[in-house]
Structure formats: C-alpha cells, structure tokens
Amino acid sequence: MSKTILLTGATDGIGFETAKKLAALGHTVLLHGRSESKLQHAKEVIEASFSGANIDTFLADLSQISQVLELAEKVKAKYTHLDVLINNAGVYKAPKNLNENGLDVRFLVNTIAPYVLTNALLEVMNEHSRVVNLSSAAQAPVALAAIKGQQALSDSAAYAQSKLALTMWSFELAKQWGTHAPSLIAVNPASFLGSKMVKEAYGSEGKDLNIGADILLKAALDDQFAGVTGRYFDNDIGAFANPHPDALNLEKNTALINAMNDVLSRLNVQL
C-alpha cells in the first residue's frame, strides 16, 4: 500500500538516497530542502529515474522556526494524513553558529526544528504513523545553556550534543504520547557514512550512503519497526540498543524539553 512520507533534508546525502528508494517502491514522497534549485533537481532526477513517481516539494530553512511552522501548515493544507515523518535534516557546520536571535543554529536545525515539526504535524498522524529521527553514534551530554545560545561550543561538541538532545526528546515524547499515537524512534544510520557532514568533519569519503538509506527505509516501512516507540536503533550493530544513559533520565529529559520550550517562547512559538 502506498504511503505518504515527509522526508526532511532530502536533496542530498542519506536523505536523497532514501527518497529515491521510497519513490522506487511507489510511495508518495514529500521532499523538503532549503534550496529551491536543489529541490527541483532532486525531484527531476527521481521522476526521470522512476516512471510514475509521486513527488512533492517543500522549501524551508529549518534554522528559522517560523519557516518550520509554515512547512507544517503547507503539508497539512495538501495532505490530510501522513504515514511517516523522517526527520533527517541536520548540520555539522554553519556559516555563523548563532542566528539573529542569538540561538545556536546547530541545535535549531538538529534538535529544535524536528521537535517543532513533529508536534505541528501530529494532528495528521495516527497510531499507525511513524516518526523516525536521525540520531548518531556521536552523542555527548547536553549543555542546556548552549541550546539557549548562552554557551559557545565547537562544531563537534554541538553536533554530538544536538544528536543526544534529539534522542532524549524522542524518548520523552514517546512516553508522553503513549500507545495511541504515532510510534517514535531514534536511529543511528551507521557511523562515518559518506555524507557531506562526514566529509566536513573528518575529510573522509566515508562508507556507502546506502547503508544509512536502507535502515531509514526499514524504519519507515518494515514490520520490525511497527508499533515500536521510544527506542533507539543502532545500525552500527544492526539492532535496537540502549541509548546514551541521559536519554533514560526523566529529570534530564524534562529539563531538556523545558529548555527547548524556553527557546520557543523566546521566539513567540507555543506548541
């Protein structure tokens, strides 16, 4: 059965490879990107490769929470039901670490934007829907001050902390939602895949991107993941695994959610 799937960061890397695989299976794929030209190129390549591919495109800069909300509204205006949301978009480096509001762009894109988008799209998902959050094996304890733009971090520290923060809210939201809601999991697609971020961080070509795309495909569609919520899948070992201990700490998860809500309040956003 064809599903409707929104995939953020779909114009290159793991996202683009995943989009191609989803289109090949006949699913309706909603591509998100922050470059109109890249979005159109991705759409054209997929449509040329797979006859009858059903592709839609949505433009948004995820470092701007107002655009994240607009993205959700545009999706809801066109689609009454969403089967899968894959929060794949992420950044390792930014031209400027802080935006005009004094907030860390790495945390905005990697942690807060998917939190806002997931909550904003909840009304068009049901208990059979899935939310797949692209985490990482690189995780480090989160400095709440950094999320609020009050502590400077290196690129590697911000990336690792933002990915743990994503995993933490995945666990906490899954707990809050319960069983009569979309399932929500965090996935480490595998270490050192050949994405733009790996090349930026390590100067390495990395491993085959299809390793990551294949696990996102499974997380979105396979029965192995049906009804599984509040879990972490580590593709380095090919199995569900314990997350970083902080993601199992109710006090730390609550503090993280509160810190993100403080940031959103500063931006006059209420979920």
Order of alpha helices (4+ residues) and beta strands (2+ residues): beta-alpha-beta-alpha-beta-alpha-beta-alpha-beta-alpha-alpha-beta-alpha-alpha-beta-beta-alpha
